[in-house]
Amino acid sequence: MAATTAGVSAADRPLLDKGWMTFAFSIYFVFYMWVRWYEGVYGWAAGLDSFAPEFETY
């Protein structure tokens, strides 16, 4: 005895929402570009370079 419902159908939604995925990728890209800018500007002055002679002792 199988009961079927003709009036009720499953919602056909995509697995990934393109709007939210684009928003998340944009936030990630902006953060990544800020980190690259920060490392480029302040890397040598703040000691983020690993080529300094102090790093050769270990």
Buried (B, 14 or more C-beta within 10 A) or exposed (E): EEEEEEEEEEEEEEEEEEEEEEEEEEEEEEEEEEEEEEEEEEEEEEEEEEEEEEEEEE
